[in-house]
Amino acid sequence: MTIIATAPAAGLERTRLNSIVFASCFGTIIEWYDFLIYATAAALVFNKAFFPTFDPLAGTLAALGSYAVGFLARPLGGALFGHFGDRLGRKSMLVLTLFIMGISTFCIGLLPTYASIGVLAPILLIVLRIVQGIGLGGEWGGASLMVLEHAPAGERGFYTSFVQIGFPIGLVLATLAFTLVSKLPDADFAAYGWRIPFLISIVLLAIGTFVRSRVPETPVFEGLRQRNDLSNNPFGEAVGRNTKTFLIAVGLKLSEVSWVYMLTVFVVGYATTKLGLAKSLMLDAVLYAALLELVSLPLFGWLADKIGRRPLYILGALFTIVFAFPLFWMLESKSTALIFTAVMIAMNFGHGMMFGPESCYFPELFGPRVRYSGASFGFQASAAIGGGFAPIIATAMVGYFGGTTGVSIMMIVLALITLAAALAARETRGGSLT
């Protein structure tokens, strides 16, 4: 990936900045791939492989519950690695979180199923999912700060948006991996096919570790260290002394994270089980929606530098409110064209418009002493609430009430919370990082 700089950061050559952006983005791709293949597997196979003693609905909820555990672990990772990222530096946390994530993902691919070792299988699955969540919880903040604190002041939104495209690329790779292995006969897919996407993670880990180990520490952190101005308790300072900012960050994240995991987890499961749509159709729709985000995320990052961060959050929340019901109407038409259109529009405007500027906006809301802790914990706490529970609640509501009206209302309520947070937040475009 080559990113052409229009104004190089002070004292930093253009090629050096590009290499930092590439290293952060590449590592984030791996992290999201690892995290998202679990989400796909939870929707398609884990209910049978690890929770076979339940009835179909209960088995699906149990599988999604194991998926949600990873989200609950993410705030722990955000607090833990945020603390050390603000105390010891951004770079060291980048390499460590990548290693933790890659090893735990690889081990999931080696796990025996319930049929082999009984109840120990889902227990080990949940433990590894917790480790995954801890790793991802600390990764995003470090990758974002590594680019943000090197980027030119007027282009921070654009450059940090390349950290964010790690999500759609990881989603594309995860979806593509499962699309390929799902073409195996059902018996082969259940026996070994689902393991392949997890096992190949070890190769990505080796490459990512090499790439990230070569990037320099950020000048902002080096300045803090030289001035002996590091916080002794960055997490406590970020949350305790900046409570309003922290709550705003949680609210800003809530709608888009719920929306995207509804699309990639709940909608896939709902469409295949309740509407009888082909698994390959839904995976392809998600795949093309994610591919479009490779363009839309840098565009929204660029717009954040031109018109500000807040307007994009306001527009994104309003879109979600308007589209919460039409999304399901278009799915229920069972028209391939309408399904693809619905998923692509929903992901890029209900998620991408807010997700694109997130890597610059969240850290900019906090001061340099606590930036890693504040941005990471705010981001991950909201992800735990929205991403972890929204698909489970939606699945339960459809299972017990039969329709999606309650699901749409839930998404509107979450979007209203994000809208309120955006209206309460301050604009950070053009502000100083020090």
Disulfide bonds with the S-S distance in Angstrom:
none
